[in-house]
Structure formats: C-alpha cells, structure tokens
Amino acid sequence: MNTQIPQNQRVVSGMRPTGKLHLGHYHGVLKNWVEMQLNYECFFFVADWHALTTHYDDPSGTPQHVEDMVIDWLAAGISPSSATIFLQSEVPEHAELHLLLSMITPLSWLERVPTYKDQQEKLREKDLATYGFLGYPLLQSADILLYKADMVPVGEDQVAHIELTREVARRFNHIYGREPDFEEKAEAAIHKIGKKNSKLYRDLRKRYQEQGDLEALDIGQALLEAQQNISVGDKERLFGYLEGMGKIILPEPEAKLTKASRMPGLDGQKMSKSYGNTIGLREDPDVLDEKIRKMPTDPARARLTDPGNPEKCPVFELHKVYSDDSRLQWVNEGCRNASFGCLDCKKPLIEAVQEEMQPIRERAQMFENDRTAVRAIISEGSEAARDVARETLTDVVEAMRFSNQ
C-alpha cells in the first residue's frame, strides 16, 4: 500500500453491464481497481443507464448482466468492505443531476467529444440519432460530479470525457457559485481554521493570485483538505476564495491515467467480444486449455524444424503478459532456433493463465451459489452511494436557488 496517498481522496469509476467479463477487463481495469480500493475511497458502479444509450431497443438481458458482472468484480478481488459497489439506476440522483447539468451545457461541447462520431461510425447498424447517445458524456459527468470525485481512472481515449466534466463543473461554479456575501462568508471561514493556518492561507492566496505561484495553490489546497473543524460549505468557499473564484460547489476531478494494458486476444488483436477472441474470466479449465492450444502461431513455422519469428505470433503476445524475462528469452530463442514446437511454447502459458484464474473461478462459484448475497451487496452499496449523492444534489439545488420538493 502506498502510505503517501491521503485516505480521503475519492475515486469514481464504472462499467457498462455486458455480462461475464474476460481477461481484457481484468488486466485493463479490475486489477487497477483492486489496488486503488486499498488507497482511496472508491465508488465503483454498474452503469446500466449507460447501456441504454446503445441498447435501448432490448434491455431485457441487463438484470442478468448486472449480477454476472458484479460477481466477476467480487471474484477479482473488489471488496464491499473496501469500496462502495452500486447500481447506477438505484441512485436516481444521477438522472436528476444529468438533467440539471444539461440546462447549462452547450450543445457544441457534446458534439465535439471524439468518441461521439467514432462510436456512430462503429455502430452503423444501430439508430444512434438520439439525445441519449449524444448526451452520454454529460451523464458520465454527472456520475463523477455527483460524488465530488478527486480522481477518475481512465485510459488515454477517455481523457476528453474528464476534460468535459471539468469544463461543466467550472461553468456550473461560475454561474451558481456567486452566493450573496461570498467574501464576508469566506473571511469568516478563514478565522475558523486557527490563527496560524489563517495567516498561512492568506499568504498562499496572495502568492497565487498576485504572482501566479502554482506551488502556493497546491499547498493552499492541501492545507484546506487537512482541515477537520470547518463545514463542507466553508471548505468549498475557501477553495474558491483561494483561486479567486466563487464557492466551488462541484469540484473539478482529475484524470488518473491507468497503466497502458493492451490485453491481446487469441488472435493477437486486442481482446474483445466483438472480435470473438476472448478468454473468459471464469473460463472452464478444459475450454481454456483448448483455446490456447488452438491459438494460431507464426505461419512461417509450417514444420517443427522451421524457424519462426515470435513477434509475428499471438502466443508470444500472451507470454508478454504472463511470463517473466527468463521465460520470454526462452520463448524468443527457442522459436527463432526451432529448438521446440509451438505446443511446447504454449504449455507454460496455459499453466500460468490457469494459475491466475483458479482462485478467481473459486470465488466466483461461491457467489454464484449465493446470488442473494450478491444482490444484498448491490443494494447496500446503492443505499450508501445514494446518501452521498443526495448531499451533492442538495448543494446543487440550493445553488440554483430553487427547490425540487
């Protein structure tokens, strides 16, 4: 565990329910989540409303997919005692905040999101000329801002979504953060953090606003994060006052880039259900064995004595994930020298994948045998998430100066 990371930093991340997961999901997302839950306050949610953006015409399989996916999360090591696991549709505040944010978000901001046109091109067979599809990045923003996330783990292709979220939060704060008597309330809040901290805060604020000292801004924000004797409202006022803004109602999250992890599929392409090249996270041992045994290899190795090029072999791509340096060297030299056959190369790979998956299978079977417990985990997590979501929505409604009661 990284003891340097503040425990109170909050992370939010979600997945669309697509049913049982594969090793691409495990290496690309779940292993990262398992590590993060030890160091941060994590909210991991099943994005079932997001599934409707592309599968609105047939949502019948979603309930089963939700449970299957959560079982895989639990089997991979996500713990309900370390992270809040919940269902997006069980927290209606996601939809409410999405609606309110849609009132202030320029249409052009949504149209310029890179994945909007990319997905339309990839999913030509579907009618995606809907507001739901156009607006799904804003629903993502609501998902994040509802929990006032500090960080969102994403790959490089999702950074644009986090930047949109930051822009939406900034625009909301600019429009609605100008509460009456803001400066007087901020000055009163400064006195509440103690004489020494008050002096330091004023000095840091002056250095940042007059000299553009970014280090002073970072120190000032850390100083406020550490304050335990002031209300959330006062803390948000002081964050805004530090930067020369109004009250920060919706904090801007940071994108936390995840380690690049391109999990190769059985054919060497990226592992994906759409390519039909996956190894399921709970794959039956015999099926797994057969899948890897039948993997294509370098076509130049037509005979056992023909030398091959491992860089042209999908099996070698999997070895890069599962084998250490000495094993990789053995594969590389043996393939090029034709000192062993392709099946000999596959045997240690099969053993390594089976070893990784066996405990996951066992834990998954335990939850499969008690789906009532899985539903209870989702229900309890959704209730806990909704408590946090209600607080944020109350702040938003109050800032917009109307009541939704």
C-alpha positions as a printed Julia matrix, in Angstrom:
405×3 Matrix{Float64}:
   0.0     0.0     0.0
   1.2     3.5    -0.83
   1.05    5.23    2.55
   1.82    8.59    0.92
  -1.68    8.81   -0.58
  -4.32   10.57    1.53
  -7.04    8.13    2.51
  -9.81   10.68    1.98
  -9.23   11.11   -1.75
 -12.24    9.81   -3.64
 -12.22    7.77   -6.84
 -15.26    7.07   -9.05
 -15.35    4.57  -11.9
 -17.96    2.43  -13.62
 -18.56   -0.24  -16.25
 -21.46   -0.88  -18.58
 -23.08   -4.26  -17.84
 -22.09   -6.56  -20.67
 -22.37   -9.84  -18.78
 -19.46  -12.03  -17.74
 -16.08  -10.37  -18.15
 -12.89  -11.59  -19.83
  -9.17  -11.27  -19.14
  -9.05   -7.98  -21.05
 -11.36   -6.44  -18.44
  -9.31   -8.0   -15.64
  -5.92   -6.73  -16.76
  -7.22   -3.45  -18.16
  -9.5    -2.35  -15.31
 -10.16   -4.72  -12.43
  -6.57   -5.23  -11.25
  -6.23   -1.46  -11.09
  -9.47   -1.17   -9.08
  -8.31   -3.84   -6.64
  -5.17   -1.82   -5.95
  -6.97    1.52   -5.75
  -9.53    0.35   -3.19
  -6.66   -0.05   -0.72
  -5.5     3.53   -1.1
  -8.6     5.6    -1.86
 -12.27    5.94   -1.02
 -13.67    4.15   -4.07
 -17.12    4.17   -5.67
 -17.46    1.5    -8.36
 -20.79    1.38  -10.17
 -22.61   -0.67  -12.77
 -23.58    1.82  -15.48
 -26.88    0.25  -16.52
 -28.34    3.55  -17.74
 -25.32    3.97  -19.99
 -26.13    0.59  -21.53
 -29.39    2.09  -22.77
 -27.56    4.64  -24.93
 -26.71    1.92  -27.46
 -29.04   -0.94  -26.44
 -32.26    0.93  -25.68
 -34.17   -1.35  -28.05
 -33.55   -4.51  -25.98
 -32.62   -4.07  -22.31
 -34.06   -7.48  -21.33
 -30.7    -9.05  -20.54
 -29.47   -6.22  -18.32
 -30.53   -7.61  -14.89
 -28.64  -10.86  -15.53
 -25.66   -8.97  -16.94
 -25.55   -6.76  -13.84
 -25.28   -9.7   -11.45
 -22.81  -11.59  -13.66
 -20.54   -8.57  -13.85
 -20.64   -7.83  -10.12
 -19.81  -11.49   -9.41
 -16.74  -11.08  -11.61
 -15.78   -7.9    -9.73
 -16.05   -9.7    -6.41
 -14.18  -12.73   -7.72
 -11.38  -10.48   -8.99
 -10.93   -9.02   -5.51
 -13.18   -5.96   -5.3
 -14.39   -5.94   -1.69
 -17.63   -4.33   -0.46
 -15.8    -3.58    2.8
 -13.17   -1.55    0.91
 -15.22    0.0    -1.89
 -18.82    1.06   -2.48
 -20.31   -1.18   -5.18
 -23.61    0.09   -6.54
 -26.07    0.2    -9.42
 -26.45    3.49  -11.28
 -30.23    3.17  -11.72
 -30.68    2.63   -7.97
 -29.41    6.18   -7.41
 -31.89    8.41   -9.29
 -29.81   11.47   -8.4
 -27.6    10.52  -11.38
 -30.51   11.31  -13.7
 -31.5    14.43  -11.77
 -28.02   15.92  -11.89
 -27.71   14.97  -15.55
 -30.93   16.89  -16.26
 -29.8    19.98  -14.34
 -26.36   19.99  -15.99
 -27.98   19.65  -19.41
 -29.57   23.08  -18.85
 -26.16   24.8   -18.86
 -24.08   22.61  -21.19
 -23.62   23.98  -24.73
 -24.61   21.53  -27.45
 -21.29   22.08  -29.2
 -19.43   20.68  -26.19
 -21.16   17.32  -26.65
 -20.77   17.26  -30.43
 -17.02   17.73  -30.21
 -16.39   14.72  -27.91
 -14.12   12.48  -30.06
 -15.86    9.21  -29.2
 -19.25   10.54  -30.35
 -18.53   10.27  -34.06
 -16.22    7.28  -33.61
 -18.95    5.23  -31.97
 -21.52    6.28  -34.55
 -19.16    5.02  -37.24
 -18.51    1.71  -35.46
 -22.17    1.08  -34.67
 -23.7     1.97  -38.02
 -26.27   -0.8   -37.74
 -27.88    0.96  -34.77
 -30.02    4.1   -34.81
 -27.96    6.38  -32.59
 -29.57    9.65  -33.62
 -30.89   10.11  -30.07
 -30.27   12.66  -27.34
 -29.34    9.8   -25.02
 -26.39    8.88  -27.2
 -25.35   12.49  -27.8
 -25.68   13.24  -24.1
 -23.98   10.18  -22.65
 -20.71   12.08  -21.95
 -22.76   14.51  -19.84
 -24.32   11.6   -17.95
 -20.76   10.44  -17.32
 -20.0    13.91  -15.96
 -23.0    13.65  -13.64
 -21.79   10.21  -12.49
 -18.46   11.73  -11.48
 -19.55   15.1   -10.11
 -22.33   13.56   -8.02
 -19.67   12.06   -5.72
 -17.3    15.04   -5.9
 -14.58   12.72   -7.14
 -10.96   13.74   -6.8
  -9.83   11.31   -9.48
 -11.23    9.13  -12.24
  -9.1     6.25  -13.55
  -9.22    6.31  -17.36
  -7.27    5.29  -20.42
  -5.94    7.94  -22.79
  -9.0     7.6   -25.03
 -11.24    8.76  -22.17
  -9.3    11.86  -21.12
 -11.55   14.06  -23.27
 -14.54   12.93  -21.2
 -12.84   14.04  -17.98
 -11.95   17.39  -19.54
 -15.61   17.85  -20.46
 -16.52   17.06  -16.85
 -14.06   19.69  -15.62
 -15.48   22.27  -18.02
 -19.05   21.51  -16.93
 -18.08   21.82  -13.25
 -16.24   25.07  -13.95
 -19.21   26.52  -15.82
 -21.64   25.47  -13.09
 -19.45   27.02  -10.37
 -19.07   30.2   -12.4
 -22.83   30.58  -12.87
 -24.08   29.44   -9.48
 -21.13   29.86   -7.12
 -21.68   33.59   -6.65
 -23.62   33.41   -3.42
 -24.6    36.64   -1.63
 -21.96   37.95    0.78
 -19.46   35.37   -0.51
 -16.36   37.32    0.53
 -17.73   38.02    4.01
 -18.55   34.32    4.5
 -15.12   33.29    3.2
 -13.36   35.74    5.55
 -15.41   34.38    8.45
 -14.4    30.83    7.46
 -10.72   31.79    7.49
 -10.95   32.64   11.19
 -12.29   29.14   11.91
  -9.1    27.35   10.79
  -6.95   28.84   13.54
  -4.57   31.79   13.77
  -1.51   30.04   12.31
  -3.4    28.42    9.44
  -5.28   31.65    8.72
  -2.02   33.55    8.3
  -0.59   30.81    6.06
  -3.78   30.66    3.98
  -3.78   34.42    3.36
  -0.11   34.35    2.38
  -0.65   31.45   -0.05
  -3.73   33.11   -1.54
  -1.78   36.32   -2.12
   1.16   34.47   -3.7
  -1.12   32.59   -6.08
  -3.41   35.45   -7.08
  -0.74   38.16   -7.34
   2.25   36.14   -8.56
   0.64   33.09  -10.2
   2.57   30.79   -7.85
   1.13   27.33   -8.64
   3.06   25.76   -5.77
   1.28   28.12   -3.38
  -2.05   26.97   -4.84
  -1.14   23.31   -4.27
  -0.02   23.99   -0.7
  -3.17   26.01   -0.01
  -5.42   23.25   -1.31
  -3.58   20.67    0.8
  -3.96   22.94    3.83
  -7.73   23.08    3.31
  -8.02   19.33    2.69
  -6.47   18.75    6.12
  -8.99   20.95    7.97
 -11.39   18.93   10.1
 -13.02   21.71   12.13
 -14.91   23.55    9.38
 -18.06   22.62    7.46
 -18.03   21.32    3.91
 -19.65   24.57    2.78
 -16.95   26.68    4.38
 -14.24   24.46    2.93
 -15.69   24.85   -0.56
 -15.87   28.63   -0.07
 -12.22   28.72    0.92
 -11.2    26.64   -2.08
 -12.97   29.15   -4.33
 -11.61   32.15   -2.43
  -8.08   30.76   -2.73
  -8.37   30.65   -6.52
 -10.17   33.98   -6.8
 -13.44   32.33   -7.74
 -16.78   31.92   -6.05
 -17.89   28.96   -3.98
 -16.84   25.65   -5.53
 -20.0    23.55   -5.48
 -18.81   20.87   -7.9
 -15.04   20.24   -7.61
 -13.16   19.53  -10.83
 -11.89   15.93  -10.93
  -8.5    14.86  -12.22
  -7.99   12.13  -14.8
  -5.8     9.39  -13.35
  -4.26    7.64  -16.32
  -4.2     3.89  -15.85
  -1.22    1.82  -16.88
  -1.43    1.06  -20.59
  -2.59   -2.52  -20.73
  -3.42   -3.91  -24.13
  -4.52   -7.42  -23.34
  -4.0    -9.49  -26.51
  -6.73  -11.84  -27.61
  -6.42  -15.34  -29.01
  -5.69  -13.92  -32.47
  -3.21  -11.25  -31.37
  -5.67   -8.36  -31.7
  -6.92   -6.54  -28.62
  -9.11   -8.9   -26.6
 -12.72   -8.03  -27.34
 -16.07   -9.79  -27.5
 -16.69   -8.18  -30.87
 -13.61   -9.97  -32.24
 -14.59  -13.33  -30.73
 -11.06  -13.74  -29.36
 -11.63  -13.68  -25.6
 -10.74  -15.84  -22.64
 -13.49  -15.53  -20.05
 -12.58  -14.59  -16.53
 -14.32  -17.78  -15.39
 -13.41  -19.92  -18.4
 -13.74  -23.65  -17.79
 -10.21  -25.14  -17.38
 -10.66  -27.61  -20.24
 -12.06  -24.94  -22.56
  -9.21  -22.59  -21.64
  -6.67  -25.31  -22.35
  -8.21  -25.99  -25.75
  -8.46  -22.29  -26.68
  -4.76  -21.67  -26.1
  -3.71  -24.96  -27.76
  -5.63  -23.9   -30.9
  -4.18  -20.39  -31.0
  -2.6   -19.51  -34.37
   1.18  -19.15  -34.44
   3.73  -17.7   -36.84
   2.59  -19.03  -40.27
   6.27  -19.38  -41.28
   6.55  -22.36  -38.92
   4.83  -24.89  -41.14
   7.11  -27.66  -39.85
   8.75  -28.29  -36.48
  12.18  -27.6   -37.94
  11.19  -24.25  -39.47
  12.49  -21.24  -37.5
   9.84  -18.7   -36.51
   9.51  -15.06  -35.54
   7.83  -14.66  -32.12
   6.93  -11.04  -32.9
   4.52  -12.4   -35.53
   2.96  -14.89  -33.13
  -0.16  -14.17  -30.98
   1.08  -16.69  -28.41
   4.15  -14.56  -27.76
   1.9   -11.56  -27.11
   0.21  -13.5   -24.3
   3.61  -14.59  -22.99
   4.47  -10.89  -22.59
   1.61  -10.65  -20.08
   2.17  -13.91  -18.21
   5.89  -14.73  -18.48
   8.94  -13.26  -16.76
  12.07  -12.13  -18.59
  13.78  -15.53  -18.47
  10.71  -17.28  -19.89
  10.38  -14.65  -22.62
  14.01  -15.18  -23.56
  13.43  -18.95  -23.68
  10.42  -18.46  -25.97
  12.22  -15.96  -28.18
  15.33  -18.09  -28.7
  13.5   -21.4   -28.96
  11.11  -20.09  -31.6
  13.82  -18.49  -33.72
  16.07  -21.54  -33.45
  13.25  -24.07  -33.91
  14.52  -25.89  -30.81
  10.96  -26.71  -29.72
   7.5   -26.86  -31.21
   4.64  -24.42  -30.84
   2.77  -26.69  -28.44
   5.84  -26.75  -26.16
   5.72  -22.94  -26.18
   2.02  -22.96  -25.26
   2.25  -25.37  -22.31
   3.86  -22.96  -19.78
   1.48  -20.23  -20.93
  -1.52  -22.46  -20.25
  -0.16  -23.22  -16.77
   0.35  -19.52  -15.98
  -3.14  -18.49  -17.1
  -4.75  -21.41  -15.25
  -2.85  -20.49  -12.09
  -4.09  -16.89  -12.25
  -7.67  -17.85  -12.95
  -8.16  -20.7   -10.5
  -8.75  -18.56   -7.36
 -11.0   -16.25   -9.4
 -13.1   -19.21  -10.53
 -13.4   -20.47   -6.97
 -14.52  -17.12   -5.58
 -16.95  -16.65   -8.48
 -18.51  -20.04   -7.82
 -19.03  -19.09   -4.19
 -21.01  -16.01   -5.23
 -22.83  -17.91   -8.0
 -24.1   -20.24   -5.28
 -25.42  -17.3    -3.27
 -26.78  -14.67   -5.62
 -28.94  -13.35   -2.78
 -25.74  -12.17   -1.12
 -24.67  -10.5    -4.37
 -27.98   -8.63   -4.6
 -27.59   -7.56   -0.97
 -24.11   -6.16   -1.71
 -25.5    -4.16   -4.64
 -28.48   -2.94   -2.61
 -26.4    -1.9     0.41
 -23.83   -0.21   -1.79
 -26.53    1.65   -3.71
 -28.02    2.89   -0.46
 -24.64    4.13    0.74
 -23.95    5.79   -2.62
 -27.34    7.48   -2.55
 -26.59    9.05    0.83
 -23.58   10.78   -0.72
 -25.46   11.63   -3.92
 -28.32   13.29   -2.01
 -25.89   15.64   -0.28
 -24.41   16.78   -3.59
 -27.8    17.22   -5.22
 -28.94   19.31   -2.25
 -25.9    21.56   -2.75
 -26.67   21.85   -6.46
 -30.36   22.64   -5.95
 -29.59   25.22   -3.28
 -27.0    26.85   -5.53
 -29.52   27.06   -8.37
 -31.91   28.64   -5.84
 -34.98   26.56   -6.33
 -36.49   23.57   -4.6
 -37.26   20.23   -6.21
 -39.59   19.23   -3.38
